[in-house]
């Protein structure tokens, strides 16, 4: 047989490599690109609605590729396997993470792979306003479809002293210690315990240092501080009055007077008064551990989750000789020093309401 001349060899071989390299690159470009319906371009492009993919623990990378291909999220499970090998080469200690993912058909194969490799799972946010009770939180979570109100309340009665040893001993429920804030959790981790742990961790991070740094300036234990702050939170609507309201309550505690706080009676009875339906004398005279008209001192627990402003105001009460305040129902209060002044304030508010 004749030999291939060097000239022919050096000419043909590069052409072969170019041809097969071009073919390989062309295939890879097609396989790794988003599976858009090319026939629909210019008319009705393929829907960009996210597709939910659930990857159970222990799922192989090959099975993930097959599931993605079946869902129409990637063109080729073969290309997925090739890219998976590249990820392992790039990050030998990494792996695809189990979880729920919201993936778009417009994403490239590499983008989808990177999201699952890094565990960018579907997330859910929730917001707890300042002044909400556990009951209100429970109803909110149930309305969002997270879990039932009963499940949340039951979990809130399980005090995790082992994980949060700073929690007061003997606490019957976590009222007041579930810090109000906006939170984000992986959607497949939305359980009562996970939500509560995240809120307790935020209290530990934000609120607890405030108490510890002011320990030499007050004589409140942790439960008393949170309980009083929760009452301040429920009473104070106007920010400028927060420290003054705190000062009134501190004065009454020091003098052995009942706090006479309406929100504690509402909490104990499971009701909420309004301008049209204020608390009745019968309700105020109903005995119970949260009735601060009948009982001197603080209630056994907080009545809501106080925000940082109320927590700070409770430790920094205004120096005042006021002992009473009367809500005007516009967010402000009339402050009084004596019982007679307070009666006059009540009469003034009643006249204002009658003239509306």
VENMO-V543215 format. One record per residue. N is the residue number from 1. RES is the residue in three letters. PSI is psi in degrees with one decimal (999 if undefined). OMEGA is omega in radians with two decimals (* if undefined). BURIAL is 1 if it has 9 or more other ideal C-beta (glycine too) atoms within 8 Angstrom, else 0. Layout:
BEGIN
n->[N & N]
res->[RES & RES]
psi->[PSI & PSI]
omega->[OMEGA & OMEGA]
burial->[BURIAL & BURIAL]
END
This chain:
BEGIN
n->[1 & 2 & 3 & 4 & 5 & 6 & 7 & 8 & 9 & 10 & 11 & 12 & 13 & 14 & 15 & 16 & 17 & 18 & 19 & 20 & 21 & 22 & 23 & 24 & 25 & 26 & 27 & 28 & 29 & 30 & 31 & 32 & 33 & 34 & 35 & 36 & 37 & 38 & 39 & 40 & 41 & 42 & 43 & 44 & 45 & 46 & 47 & 48 & 49 & 50 & 51 & 52 & 53 & 54 & 55 & 56 & 57 & 58 & 59 & 60 & 61 & 62 & 63 & 64 & 65 & 66 & 67 & 68 & 69 & 70 & 71 & 72 & 73 & 74 & 75 & 76 & 77 & 78 & 79 & 80 & 81 & 82 & 83 & 84 & 85 & 86 & 87 & 88 & 89 & 90 & 91 & 92 & 93 & 94 & 95 & 96 & 97 & 98 & 99 & 100 & 101 & 102 & 103 & 104 & 105 & 106 & 107 & 108 & 109 & 110 & 111 & 112 & 113 & 114 & 115 & 116 & 117 & 118 & 119 & 120 & 121 & 122 & 123 & 124 & 125 & 126 & 127 & 128 & 129 & 130 & 131 & 132 & 133 & 134 & 135 & 136 & 137 & 138 & 139 & 140 & 141 & 142 & 143 & 144 & 145 & 146 & 147 & 148 & 149 & 150 & 151 & 152 & 153 & 154 & 155 & 156 & 157 & 158 & 159 & 160 & 161 & 162 & 163 & 164 & 165 & 166 & 167 & 168 & 169 & 170 & 171 & 172 & 173 & 174 & 175 & 176 & 177 & 178 & 179 & 180 & 181 & 182 & 183 & 184 & 185 & 186 & 187 & 188 & 189 & 190 & 191 & 192 & 193 & 194 & 195 & 196 & 197 & 198 & 199 & 200 & 201 & 202 & 203 & 204 & 205 & 206 & 207 & 208 & 209 & 210 & 211 & 212 & 213 & 214 & 215 & 216 & 217 & 218 & 219 & 220 & 221 & 222 & 223 & 224 & 225 & 226 & 227 & 228 & 229 & 230 & 231 & 232 & 233 & 234 & 235 & 236 & 237 & 238 & 239 & 240 & 241 & 242 & 243 & 244 & 245 & 246 & 247 & 248 & 249 & 250 & 251 & 252 & 253 & 254 & 255 & 256 & 257 & 258 & 259 & 260 & 261 & 262 & 263 & 264 & 265 & 266 & 267 & 268 & 269 & 270 & 271 & 272 & 273 & 274 & 275 & 276 & 277 & 278 & 279 & 280 & 281 & 282 & 283 & 284 & 285 & 286 & 287 & 288 & 289 & 290 & 291 & 292 & 293 & 294 & 295 & 296 & 297 & 298 & 299 & 300 & 301 & 302 & 303 & 304 & 305 & 306 & 307 & 308 & 309 & 310 & 311 & 312 & 313 & 314 & 315 & 316 & 317 & 318 & 319 & 320 & 321 & 322 & 323 & 324 & 325 & 326 & 327 & 328 & 329 & 330 & 331 & 332 & 333 & 334 & 335 & 336 & 337 & 338 & 339 & 340 & 341 & 342 & 343 & 344 & 345 & 346 & 347 & 348 & 349 & 350 & 351 & 352 & 353 & 354 & 355 & 356]
res->[UNK & UNK & UNK & UNK & UNK & UNK & UNK & UNK & UNK & UNK & UNK & UNK & UNK & UNK & UNK & UNK & UNK & UNK & UNK & UNK & UNK & UNK & UNK & UNK & UNK & UNK & UNK & UNK & UNK & UNK & UNK & UNK & UNK & UNK & UNK & UNK & UNK & UNK & UNK & UNK & UNK & UNK & UNK & UNK & UNK & UNK & UNK & UNK & UNK & UNK & UNK & UNK & UNK & UNK & UNK & UNK & UNK & UNK & UNK & UNK & UNK & UNK & UNK & UNK & UNK & UNK & UNK & UNK & UNK & UNK & UNK & UNK & UNK & UNK & UNK & UNK & UNK & UNK & UNK & UNK & UNK & UNK & UNK & UNK & UNK & UNK & UNK & UNK & UNK & UNK & UNK & UNK & UNK & UNK & UNK & UNK & UNK & UNK & UNK & UNK & UNK & UNK & UNK & UNK & UNK & UNK & UNK & UNK & UNK & UNK & UNK & UNK & UNK & UNK & UNK & UNK & UNK & UNK & UNK & UNK & UNK & UNK & UNK & UNK & UNK & UNK & UNK & UNK & UNK & UNK & UNK & UNK & UNK & UNK & UNK & UNK & UNK & UNK & UNK & UNK & UNK & UNK & UNK & UNK & UNK & UNK & UNK & UNK & UNK & UNK & UNK & UNK & UNK & UNK & UNK & UNK & UNK & UNK & UNK & UNK & UNK & UNK & UNK & UNK & UNK & UNK & UNK & UNK & UNK & UNK & UNK & UNK & UNK & UNK & UNK & UNK & UNK & UNK & UNK & UNK & UNK & UNK & UNK & UNK & UNK & UNK & UNK & UNK & UNK & UNK & UNK & UNK & UNK & UNK & UNK & UNK & UNK & UNK & UNK & UNK & UNK & UNK & UNK & UNK & UNK & UNK & UNK & UNK & UNK & UNK & UNK & UNK & UNK & UNK & UNK & UNK & UNK & UNK & UNK & UNK & UNK & UNK & UNK & UNK & UNK & UNK & UNK & UNK & UNK & UNK & UNK & UNK & UNK & UNK & UNK & UNK & UNK & UNK & UNK & UNK & UNK & UNK & UNK & UNK & UNK & UNK & UNK & UNK & UNK & UNK & UNK & UNK & UNK & UNK & UNK & UNK & UNK & UNK & UNK & UNK & UNK & UNK & UNK & UNK & UNK & UNK & UNK & UNK & UNK & UNK & UNK & UNK & UNK & UNK & UNK & UNK & UNK & UNK & UNK & UNK & UNK & UNK & UNK & UNK & UNK & UNK & UNK & UNK & UNK & UNK & UNK & UNK & UNK & UNK & UNK & UNK & UNK & UNK & UNK & UNK & UNK & UNK & UNK & UNK & UNK & UNK & UNK & UNK & UNK & UNK & UNK & UNK & UNK & UNK & UNK & UNK & UNK & UNK & UNK & UNK & UNK & UNK & UNK & UNK & UNK & UNK & UNK & UNK & UNK & UNK & UNK & UNK & UNK & UNK & UNK & UNK & UNK & UNK & UNK & UNK & UNK & UNK & UNK & UNK & UNK & UNK & UNK & UNK & UNK & UNK & UNK & UNK & UNK & UNK & UNK & UNK]
psi->[147.6 & 153.8 & 150.2 & 124.8 & 151.8 & -35.1 & -44.2 & -41.0 & -49.2 & -15.6 & -43.6 & -45.4 & -47.1 & -36.4 & -37.8 & -46.3 & -40.4 & -44.1 & -52.7 & -32.7 & -40.7 & -40.6 & -43.9 & -43.7 & -39.8 & -43.4 & -43.3 & -40.9 & -40.6 & -45.4 & -32.9 & -6.6 & 158.7 & 139.8 & 62.8 & 140.3 & 102.0 & -28.3 & -19.0 & -6.2 & 132.5 & -13.3 & -90.8 & 95.8 & 157.4 & 141.7 & 138.6 & 7.4 & 133.0 & 146.7 & 131.6 & 123.6 & 126.4 & 124.9 & 104.5 & 155.2 & 140.0 & 2.0 & 131.9 & 156.8 & -34.1 & -42.0 & -36.3 & -44.7 & -43.0 & -39.8 & -40.3 & -40.3 & -43.1 & -33.9 & -5.1 & 21.0 & -25.2 & 159.0 & -37.0 & 123.7 & -23.2 & -45.3 & -35.1 & -43.2 & -41.3 & -42.8 & -33.6 & -40.0 & -36.7 & -39.9 & -40.3 & -40.4 & -40.2 & -35.2 & 80.8 & -26.9 & -4.0 & 176.1 & 164.8 & 137.9 & 137.2 & 157.2 & -177.7 & 132.3 & 139.6 & 109.6 & 145.8 & 140.1 & -14.8 & -3.9 & 147.0 & 162.8 & -44.2 & -36.7 & -42.5 & -44.6 & -42.9 & -37.6 & -41.1 & -33.8 & -39.2 & -4.9 & 36.3 & 70.9 & 164.8 & 133.8 & 154.4 & 137.8 & 154.1 & 152.0 & 127.1 & 112.9 & 156.8 & 138.9 & 2.1 & 143.2 & 170.4 & -35.8 & -43.1 & -39.8 & -44.8 & -43.2 & -36.2 & -47.2 & -37.6 & -40.8 & -31.8 & -7.1 & 16.6 & -53.2 & 174.6 & 155.3 & -38.6 & -39.4 & -41.7 & -45.3 & -41.2 & -41.0 & -34.6 & -14.2 & -3.4 & 102.2 & 114.4 & 68.9 & -31.6 & -35.8 & -29.7 & 76.0 & -13.4 & -12.6 & 140.5 & 136.6 & 144.0 & 5.9 & 123.7 & -22.7 & 156.5 & 21.0 & 128.8 & -21.9 & -1.5 & 99.7 & 130.4 & 123.8 & 179.1 & 131.7 & 156.4 & 130.6 & 150.6 & 135.0 & -31.8 & 5.4 & 11.7 & 93.1 & 159.3 & -41.9 & -43.3 & -41.9 & -47.0 & -42.1 & -39.1 & -38.4 & -36.7 & -39.0 & -38.0 & -38.0 & -44.4 & -37.3 & -39.8 & -49.5 & -44.4 & -41.4 & -32.1 & -42.9 & -45.9 & -36.5 & -16.1 & 14.8 & -32.5 & -3.7 & 6.0 & 166.1 & 26.6 & 134.4 & 174.4 & -43.7 & -40.6 & -40.4 & -48.6 & -38.7 & -47.5 & -39.4 & -34.7 & -34.4 & -43.2 & -42.1 & -43.5 & -28.9 & -36.3 & 120.9 & -42.5 & 126.5 & -36.4 & -18.7 & -5.4 & -49.2 & -30.6 & -42.3 & -41.7 & -41.0 & -40.8 & -47.2 & -39.3 & -40.1 & -45.0 & -40.1 & -42.6 & -34.1 & -2.5 & 22.5 & 146.2 & 144.9 & -30.5 & 50.8 & 118.7 & -42.0 & -28.1 & -37.3 & -42.3 & -44.7 & -45.1 & -33.0 & -8.2 & 37.1 & 173.9 & 118.8 & 155.0 & 175.5 & -40.3 & -26.9 & 75.3 & 169.2 & 140.1 & 162.8 & -35.0 & -41.7 & -42.6 & -28.4 & 4.9 & 119.8 & 148.6 & 156.8 & -20.5 & 6.5 & 98.3 & 5.9 & -36.1 & -30.3 & 134.9 & 142.5 & -167.6 & 154.2 & 166.3 & -27.7 & 174.5 & 165.7 & -1.2 & 177.0 & 108.9 & 149.2 & 176.2 & -33.3 & -42.8 & -36.3 & -42.2 & -41.0 & -33.2 & -30.3 & -9.4 & 63.9 & 147.7 & 143.2 & 110.1 & 159.9 & 12.5 & 142.6 & -7.6 & 156.4 & 148.6 & 126.9 & 137.0 & -4.6 & 12.8 & 10.0 & -20.3 & 170.6 & 156.1 & 121.5 & 140.4 & 155.2 & -30.0 & 166.5 & -35.9 & -42.7 & -38.4 & -40.6 & -39.4 & -36.6 & -40.7 & -44.5 & -38.1 & -43.8 & -40.4 & -37.3 & -40.5 & -42.5 & -38.2 & -28.6 & -3.9 & 999]
omega->[-3.13 & 3.11 & 3.01 & -3.12 & 3.12 & -3.12 & 3.13 & -3.12 & -3.10 & 3.10 & -3.03 & -3.05 & 3.10 & 3.13 & 3.11 & 3.13 & 3.12 & -3.10 & -3.10 & 3.08 & 3.12 & 3.12 & -3.14 & 3.13 & 3.12 & 3.13 & -3.12 & 3.12 & 3.12 & -3.03 & -3.04 & -3.14 & 3.11 & -3.10 & 3.13 & 3.11 & -3.04 & 3.13 & -3.10 & -3.14 & -3.12 & 3.10 & 3.11 & -3.12 & -3.12 & -3.08 & 3.10 & 3.14 & -3.12 & 3.13 & 3.14 & 3.09 & 3.11 & -3.14 & 3.14 & 3.07 & 3.11 & 3.13 & -3.13 & 3.12 & 3.11 & -3.14 & 3.09 & 3.12 & 3.12 & 3.13 & 3.13 & 3.12 & 3.14 & -3.13 & 3.14 & -3.11 & 3.06 & -3.12 & -2.93 & 3.05 & 3.07 & 3.08 & 3.10 & 3.14 & 3.13 & -3.12 & 3.11 & 3.12 & 3.10 & 3.13 & 3.11 & 3.10 & -3.11 & -3.07 & -3.04 & -3.10 & -3.09 & 3.11 & 3.04 & -3.05 & 3.06 & 3.12 & 3.10 & -3.08 & 2.98 & -3.04 & -3.11 & 3.08 & -3.14 & 3.12 & 3.09 & 3.12 & -3.11 & 3.14 & 3.11 & -3.14 & -3.13 & -3.14 & -3.14 & 3.13 & -3.12 & 3.10 & 3.13 & -3.04 & 3.10 & -3.09 & 3.12 & 3.11 & 3.02 & -3.09 & 3.08 & 3.13 & 3.06 & 3.09 & 3.09 & 3.02 & 3.10 & 3.11 & 3.12 & 3.08 & -3.10 & 3.12 & 3.12 & -3.14 & 3.11 & 3.13 & 3.12 & 3.11 & -3.14 & -3.12 & -3.07 & 3.09 & -3.13 & 3.13 & -3.11 & -3.13 & 3.12 & 3.13 & 3.14 & 3.09 & 3.05 & -3.02 & -3.07 & -3.12 & -3.10 & -3.12 & -3.13 & -3.03 & 3.14 & 3.12 & -3.11 & 3.10 & 3.12 & -3.13 & -3.10 & -3.11 & -3.05 & -3.14 & 3.11 & -3.08 & 3.07 & -2.92 & -3.14 & -3.08 & 3.00 & -3.05 & 3.06 & 3.11 & 2.99 & -3.02 & -3.13 & 3.09 & -3.13 & 3.05 & 3.10 & -3.11 & -3.13 & 3.13 & -3.13 & 3.12 & 3.13 & -3.13 & 3.07 & 3.10 & 3.10 & 3.05 & 3.12 & -3.08 & -3.01 & -2.98 & -3.04 & 3.10 & 3.11 & 3.13 & -3.07 & -3.12 & -3.12 & -3.01 & -3.10 & -3.09 & -3.11 & 3.12 & 3.12 & 2.98 & -3.01 & -3.13 & 3.11 & 3.13 & -3.12 & 3.13 & -3.14 & 3.12 & 3.14 & 3.09 & 3.07 & 3.13 & -3.10 & -3.11 & -3.04 & 3.06 & 3.11 & -3.04 & -3.09 & -3.10 & -3.00 & -3.12 & 3.12 & 3.08 & 3.08 & 3.13 & 3.10 & -3.12 & 3.10 & 3.11 & -3.10 & 3.09 & -3.11 & -3.10 & -3.14 & 3.10 & 3.02 & 3.12 & 3.12 & -3.13 & -3.13 & -3.08 & 3.12 & 3.10 & 3.10 & -3.13 & -3.11 & -3.12 & -3.12 & -3.12 & 3.07 & -3.12 & 3.09 & 3.09 & -3.13 & -3.13 & 3.11 & 3.09 & 3.10 & 3.10 & 3.13 & 3.12 & -3.13 & -3.12 & 3.13 & -3.11 & 3.10 & -3.08 & -3.11 & 3.14 & -3.10 & 2.94 & -3.09 & -3.07 & 3.04 & 3.11 & -3.06 & 3.06 & -3.07 & 3.10 & 2.99 & 3.10 & -3.13 & 3.09 & -3.14 & 3.05 & -3.04 & -3.13 & 3.13 & 3.09 & 3.13 & -3.13 & 3.14 & 3.11 & -3.12 & -3.12 & 3.08 & 3.05 & -3.04 & 3.03 & 3.05 & 3.10 & -3.07 & 2.91 & -3.10 & -3.11 & 3.07 & -3.10 & 2.98 & -3.14 & -3.14 & -3.11 & 2.96 & -3.10 & -3.08 & -3.14 & -3.07 & 3.10 & 3.13 & 3.10 & -3.12 & 3.10 & 3.12 & 3.12 & 3.11 & -3.13 & 3.13 & 3.14 & 3.13 & 3.08 & -3.14 & 3.14 & -3.12 & -3.11 & -3.12 & *]
burial->[0 & 0 & 0 & 0 & 0 & 0 & 0 & 0 & 1 & 0 & 0 & 1 & 0 & 0 & 0 & 0 & 0 & 0 & 0 & 0 & 0 & 0 & 0 & 0 & 0 & 0 & 0 & 1 & 0 & 0 & 1 & 1 & 1 & 0 & 1 & 1 & 0 & 0 & 0 & 1 & 0 & 0 & 0 & 0 & 1 & 1 & 0 & 0 & 0 & 0 & 1 & 0 & 1 & 0 & 1 & 0 & 0 & 0 & 1 & 0 & 1 & 1 & 0 & 1 & 1 & 1 & 1 & 1 & 1 & 0 & 0 & 0 & 1 & 1 & 1 & 1 & 1 & 0 & 1 & 1 & 1 & 1 & 1 & 1 & 0 & 0 & 1 & 1 & 0 & 0 & 0 & 0 & 0 & 0 & 0 & 1 & 1 & 0 & 1 & 1 & 1 & 1 & 1 & 1 & 1 & 0 & 1 & 0 & 1 & 0 & 0 & 1 & 1 & 1 & 1 & 1 & 1 & 0 & 0 & 0 & 1 & 1 & 0 & 1 & 0 & 1 & 0 & 1 & 0 & 1 & 1 & 1 & 1 & 1 & 1 & 0 & 1 & 1 & 1 & 1 & 1 & 1 & 0 & 0 & 0 & 1 & 1 & 0 & 1 & 0 & 1 & 1 & 1 & 1 & 1 & 1 & 1 & 0 & 0 & 1 & 0 & 0 & 0 & 0 & 0 & 0 & 1 & 0 & 0 & 0 & 1 & 0 & 1 & 1 & 1 & 1 & 1 & 1 & 1 & 1 & 1 & 0 & 1 & 0 & 1 & 1 & 1 & 0 & 0 & 1 & 0 & 1 & 0 & 1 & 1 & 1 & 1 & 1 & 1 & 1 & 0 & 1 & 1 & 1 & 0 & 1 & 1 & 1 & 0 & 1 & 1 & 0 & 0 & 1 & 0 & 0 & 0 & 0 & 0 & 1 & 0 & 1 & 1 & 1 & 1 & 1 & 1 & 1 & 1 & 1 & 1 & 1 & 1 & 1 & 1 & 1 & 0 & 0 & 0 & 0 & 1 & 1 & 1 & 1 & 1 & 1 & 1 & 1 & 1 & 1 & 1 & 1 & 1 & 0 & 0 & 0 & 1 & 1 & 1 & 0 & 1 & 1 & 1 & 1 & 1 & 1 & 1 & 1 & 1 & 0 & 0 & 0 & 0 & 0 & 0 & 0 & 0 & 0 & 0 & 0 & 0 & 0 & 1 & 1 & 0 & 1 & 0 & 1 & 0 & 1 & 1 & 1 & 1 & 0 & 1 & 0 & 0 & 1 & 1 & 0 & 1 & 1 & 1 & 1 & 1 & 1 & 1 & 0 & 1 & 1 & 1 & 1 & 1 & 1 & 1 & 0 & 1 & 0 & 0 & 1 & 0 & 1 & 1 & 1 & 1 & 1 & 0 & 1 & 0 & 0 & 0 & 1 & 1 & 1 & 1 & 1 & 0 & 0 & 0 & 0 & 1 & 1 & 0 & 1 & 1 & 1 & 0 & 1 & 1 & 0 & 0 & 1 & 1 & 0 & 0 & 0]
END
